[in-house]
Amino acid sequence: MDNSLVSNEYRQAPQDIDAERAVLGSIFFDVNSESAMATASAVLEPSDFYRQAHQTIFKAMQLLVDEQRPIDMLTLQDKLNSMQQLENVGGMAYLAELSESTASAANLRHYADIVHEKAILRRMIETLTHTMTLAYDGSDNSEDLLEELGRKMDNLAENRSDDNLRAIKDVLREFQDNLDNAAENDSDVVGLASGYPDLDHLTHGFREDQMVVIGARPAVGKTAFVLNIAKNAAKNEKVPVVVFSLEMSAVDLVTRLVAAEGAIDSNHLTTGQMDRTDWQSLTVAMQSLAQMQIYLDDTPGIRMNQISAKLRKLEKDLLSQMTEDERDENPHPLGLVMIDYLGLIESGNTESRQQAVSEVSRQIKKLAKELHTPIIALAQLSRGVEQRQDKRPILSDLRESGSIEQDADIVAFLYREDYNRSDGGEDDGGYGASAGPDPRDEQDAVETEVILEKNRAGARGTVKLMFNKPTFKFSPMAPSFRDDGPAGAGANISNGFN
């Protein structure tokens, strides 16, 4: 065994007894003990104190505040007596010692931060030690251990008790900055443009921190649609885009991207039966795609902790390639993340499939906020939609978990009239070897509705696009075929906001 591991067992746990005494002394010293306790309790809980006596005293102080009683020698003595803990904390002599502390009440927050930091370090050591013990035991596989470790570390990060209360005047300054930037922008798109103006008119672009869910029945073309968005973002917005595909290989994804970028029949790319025009278009498409920052991952059965780790590493690599000024201007360089699809992500939650999907959904939303980048997750729909006369999807059609609807900032569904008149195959838009009818008997280009059922920062509505099935390419509707509506061509808007 590594000697460093052995020696760690005999090291003293992280602690700062002086800071703990300073926290308790500051509360005694402050004439407004209730306010002092509010400051301390915003950062600390009793278990954050290393010394058991300090845990008990702090808990007694919290109880006094809950009872709307002042904190002084007499009230604290009475409370500790009622808890039968006075002698265990050192008696009146120790309380007198704390009350005479020279700690400044003005520095209470600073003392509390020190105590909390030591507590976090102790919990990290406890978590890592427990995981190391299980790893030596060998009864659990590495994937389960890594997921459990990642989940516990995420919980530690979440529970750092950072002071998230912000004065409205500070938030107003941030609001004013955002408004000024928007006012300088000629477009109503303030986030990442999808490449489809009518859709961007409704969403105002995909913004950082957003979780976007795209749902459809198999074979409608949702993978192709989101790949088009990913390509448009990488090409037009010049941002790094990451695609996690749990169903299709990276080569299959590239086939679709090449077909869409070069307007090449995907069957020609698959069979190799290319004419001169195809070869010319292929060369241009490959050169164009090679210039884009698109990263692909086709790991089957990937878990959220793996996705998180890969994205954090990529973000770190991208930042290392930027100048200091570029990093200051854009500390979160990832532009867009796509996951195909949510229901295939492995989860350590084995209680039920619904709870597993709910956990994955929450983790995706948390990751979007952490990385400050929009994450688009694809979702399958239940078969219930096929039983209705109007087969346009609604929120309740999301399969397996209502929490997807709750967590998502935007929920959009794809709908095609021709889908219900043909046999669906794989999610290739109904075109290819797996499609039911002969592709030559079908229309190559079909109208597709993008139905925004939830749009937290804007209006709900429907946008119509044209989907060219042989090339997997989605395009805005031609002006002569667009609807006239309040949003402009191609979009119908409801009055409701989510």
Secondary structure in CASP SS format (residue, H / E / C, confidence):
PFRMAT SS
TARGET T0000
AUTHOR 0000-0000-0000
METHOD secondary structure of the structure
MODEL  1
M C 1.00
D C 1.00
N H 1.00
S H 1.00
L H 1.00
V H 1.00
S H 1.00
N H 1.00
E C 1.00
Y C 1.00
R C 1.00
Q C 1.00
A C 1.00
P C 1.00
Q C 1.00
D C 1.00
I H 1.00
D H 1.00
A H 1.00
E H 1.00
R H 1.00
A H 1.00
V H 1.00
L H 1.00
G H 1.00
S H 1.00
I H 1.00
F H 1.00
F H 1.00
D C 1.00
V C 1.00
N C 1.00
S H 1.00
E H 1.00
S H 1.00
A H 1.00
M H 1.00
A H 1.00
T H 1.00
A H 1.00
S H 1.00
A C 1.00
V C 1.00
L C 1.00
E C 1.00
P H 1.00
S H 1.00
D H 1.00
F C 1.00
Y C 1.00
R C 1.00
Q H 1.00
A H 1.00
H H 1.00
Q H 1.00
T H 1.00
I H 1.00
F H 1.00
K H 1.00
A H 1.00
M H 1.00
Q H 1.00
L H 1.00
L H 1.00
V H 1.00
D H 1.00
E C 1.00
Q C 1.00
R C 1.00
P C 1.00
I C 1.00
D C 1.00
M H 1.00
L H 1.00
T H 1.00
L H 1.00
Q H 1.00
D H 1.00
K H 1.00
L H 1.00
N H 1.00
S H 1.00
M C 1.00
Q C 1.00
Q C 1.00
L C 1.00
E H 1.00
N H 1.00
V H 1.00
G C 1.00
G H 1.00
M H 1.00
A H 1.00
Y H 1.00
L H 1.00
A H 1.00
E H 1.00
L H 1.00
S H 1.00
E C 1.00
S C 1.00
T C 1.00
A C 1.00
S C 1.00
A H 1.00
A H 1.00
N H 1.00
L H 1.00
R H 1.00
H H 1.00
Y H 1.00
A H 1.00
D H 1.00
I H 1.00
V H 1.00
H H 1.00
E H 1.00
K H 1.00
A H 1.00
I H 1.00
L H 1.00
R H 1.00
R H 1.00
M H 1.00
I H 1.00
E H 1.00
T H 1.00
L H 1.00
T H 1.00
H H 1.00
T H 1.00
M H 1.00
T H 1.00
L H 1.00
A H 1.00
Y H 1.00
D H 1.00
G C 1.00
S C 1.00
D C 1.00
N C 1.00
S H 1.00
E H 1.00
D H 1.00
L H 1.00
L H 1.00
E H 1.00
E H 1.00
L H 1.00
G H 1.00
R H 1.00
K H 1.00
M H 1.00
D H 1.00
N H 1.00
L H 1.00
A H 1.00
E H 1.00
N C 1.00
R C 1.00
S C 1.00
D C 1.00
D C 1.00
N C 1.00
L C 1.00
R C 1.00
A C 1.00
I H 1.00
K H 1.00
D H 1.00
V H 1.00
L H 1.00
R H 1.00
E H 1.00
F H 1.00
Q H 1.00
D H 1.00
N H 1.00
L H 1.00
D H 1.00
N H 1.00
A H 1.00
A H 1.00
E H 1.00
N C 1.00
D C 1.00
S C 1.00
D C 1.00
V C 1.00
V C 1.00
G C 1.00
L E 1.00
A C 1.00
S C 1.00
G C 1.00
Y C 1.00
P H 1.00
D H 1.00
L H 1.00
D H 1.00
H H 1.00
L H 1.00
T H 1.00
H C 1.00
G C 1.00
F E 1.00
R C 1.00
E C 1.00
D C 1.00
Q C 1.00
M E 1.00
V E 1.00
V E 1.00
I E 1.00
G E 1.00
A E 1.00
R C 1.00
P C 1.00
A C 1.00
V C 1.00
G C 1.00
K H 1.00
T H 1.00
A H 1.00
F H 1.00
V H 1.00
L H 1.00
N H 1.00
I H 1.00
A H 1.00
K H 1.00
N H 1.00
A H 1.00
A H 1.00
K H 1.00
N H 1.00
E C 1.00
K C 1.00
V C 1.00
P C 1.00
V E 1.00
V E 1.00
V E 1.00
F E 1.00
S E 1.00
L C 1.00
E C 1.00
M C 1.00
S C 1.00
A H 1.00
V H 1.00
D H 1.00
L H 1.00
V H 1.00
T H 1.00
R H 1.00
L H 1.00
V H 1.00
A H 1.00
A H 1.00
E H 1.00
G H 1.00
A C 1.00
I C 1.00
D C 1.00
S H 1.00
N H 1.00
H H 1.00
L H 1.00
T H 1.00
T H 1.00
G C 1.00
Q C 1.00
M C 1.00
D C 1.00
R H 1.00
T H 1.00
D H 1.00
W H 1.00
Q H 1.00
S H 1.00
L H 1.00
T H 1.00
V H 1.00
A H 1.00
M H 1.00
Q H 1.00
S H 1.00
L H 1.00
A H 1.00
Q C 1.00
M C 1.00
Q C 1.00
I E 1.00
Y E 1.00
L E 1.00
D E 1.00
D C 1.00
T C 1.00
P C 1.00
G C 1.00
I C 1.00
R E 1.00
M H 1.00
N H 1.00
Q H 1.00
I H 1.00
S H 1.00
A H 1.00
K H 1.00
L H 1.00
R H 1.00
K H 1.00
L H 1.00
E H 1.00
K H 1.00
D H 1.00
L H 1.00
L H 1.00
S H 1.00
Q C 1.00
M C 1.00
T C 1.00
E H 1.00
D H 1.00
E H 1.00
R H 1.00
D H 1.00
E H 1.00
N C 1.00
P C 1.00
H C 1.00
P C 1.00
L C 1.00
G C 1.00
L E 1.00
V E 1.00
M E 1.00
I E 1.00
D E 1.00
Y C 1.00
L H 1.00
G H 1.00
L H 1.00
I C 1.00
E E 1.00
S C 1.00
G C 1.00
N C 1.00
T C 1.00
E C 1.00
S C 1.00
R H 1.00
Q H 1.00
Q H 1.00
A H 1.00
V H 1.00
S H 1.00
E H 1.00
V H 1.00
S H 1.00
R H 1.00
Q H 1.00
I H 1.00
K H 1.00
K H 1.00
L H 1.00
A H 1.00
K H 1.00
E H 1.00
L H 1.00
H C 1.00
T C 1.00
P C 1.00
I E 1.00
I E 1.00
A E 1.00
L E 1.00
A E 1.00
Q E 1.00
L E 1.00
S C 1.00
R H 1.00
G H 1.00
V H 1.00
E H 1.00
Q H 1.00
R C 1.00
Q C 1.00
D C 1.00
K C 1.00
R C 1.00
P C 1.00
I C 1.00
L H 1.00
S H 1.00
D H 1.00
L E 1.00
R C 1.00
E C 1.00
S C 1.00
G C 1.00
S H 1.00
I H 1.00
E H 1.00
Q H 1.00
D H 1.00
A C 1.00
D C 1.00
I E 1.00
V E 1.00
A E 1.00
F E 1.00
L E 1.00
Y E 1.00
R C 1.00
E H 1.00
D H 1.00
Y H 1.00
N H 1.00
R H 1.00
S C 1.00
D C 1.00
G C 1.00
G C 1.00
E C 1.00
D C 1.00
D C 1.00
G C 1.00
G C 1.00
Y C 1.00
G C 1.00
A C 1.00
S C 1.00
A C 1.00
G C 1.00
P C 1.00
D C 1.00
P H 1.00
R H 1.00
D H 1.00
E C 1.00
Q C 1.00
D C 1.00
A E 1.00
V E 1.00
E E 1.00
T E 1.00
E E 1.00
V E 1.00
I E 1.00
L E 1.00
E E 1.00
K E 1.00
N E 1.00
R C 1.00
A C 1.00
G C 1.00
A E 1.00
R E 1.00
G E 1.00
T E 1.00
V E 1.00
K E 1.00
L E 1.00
M E 1.00
F E 1.00
N E 1.00
K C 1.00
P C 1.00
T C 1.00
F C 1.00
K E 1.00
F E 1.00
S E 1.00
P E 1.00
M C 1.00
A C 1.00
P H 1.00
S H 1.00
F H 1.00
R C 1.00
D C 1.00
D C 1.00
G C 1.00
P C 1.00
A C 1.00
G C 1.00
A C 1.00
G C 1.00
A E 1.00
N E 1.00
I E 1.00
S E 1.00
N E 1.00
G E 1.00
F E 1.00
N C 1.00
END
